[in-house]
Amino acid sequence: MGAWLGWLAVVLVPLLLAAAIAAVPVRARAELSRHEGDDNLSLQVKTLFGLLKFKWEIPMMKLGKNGLQVEELAQADSPSLLHAESADKKDIGASRIAELLQDAWKLLRRTENLTGLVRRTLNKVEISRWTWRTTIGTGDAVWTAMSTGAVWSLQTAALGLLSQLCRLTAKPQMDVQPDYRSARLETSFDCIAEIRLGNAILAGLQLLVRMMRTEGGVRLWQNILFKA
């Protein structure tokens, strides 16, 4: 009887542990702000109750000779992992954007049912915060009113697309305010999304299988992602 209980514990304990880990949420938070000409964009991902963290941010964005110039800062921080931080400056012009779109289309076309995998994964994502507030002015009352309506339509369309792909668990908050006295564009965006670690791992394994079946294999993905 004791031996039988021992074998039962050997089988059940790892299963219960795996189930507990699979239920742990992976939380991602995206923040975008533009205030008085300063632009900031950051993405934070953490799981295992904060033991694993990753933060990526663009503390500077400005228009340069070659298009949009950004400075990227990537940081991985965990009590149980080595601390790593890297910074990089890039110019993003029209040719660069066209190249990125071409690479994305190549992966989409060559990878088996990639859109289906993305859609199924997004269906398991919960959006617990969606806040987007914008103030816009052009210096002209008519153009300001038209721009306000256009921005509101853009924000509404983005929320509508998101609600079709993910599950909203909190009431979205959106606001667009016109400024008839000056020409300016200020915005603040804050979004929090969560997915279970088990679902994320399963999606990653399914993607790996599709990558291996792709013409060019995993090397194709590596070449495109590292080039980006």
Salt bridges, closest charged atoms under 4 A:
GLU31 OE2 - ARG29 NH2 3.60
GLU36 OE2 - HIS35 NE2 3.64
ASP39 OD1 - ARG34 NH1 2.82
GLU72 OE1 - LYS90 NZ 3.96
ASP77 OD1 - HIS83 ND1 3.83
GLU85 OE1 - HIS83 NE2 4.00
GLU99 OE1 - ARG96 NH1 3.54
GLU99 OE2 - LYS227 NZ 3.60
ASP103 OD2 - LYS227 NZ 3.32
GLU112 OE1 - ARG213 NH1 3.25
GLU126 OE2 - ARG167 NH2 3.46
ASP179 OD1 - ARG181 NE 3.94
ASP179 OD2 - ARG184 NE 2.65
GLU186 OE1 - HIS35 ND1 3.28
GLU186 OE1 - ARG184 NH1 3.18
ASP190 OD2 - ARG29 NH2 2.79
ASP190 OD2 - ARG129 NH1 2.97
GLU194 OE2 - ARG27 NH2 2.61
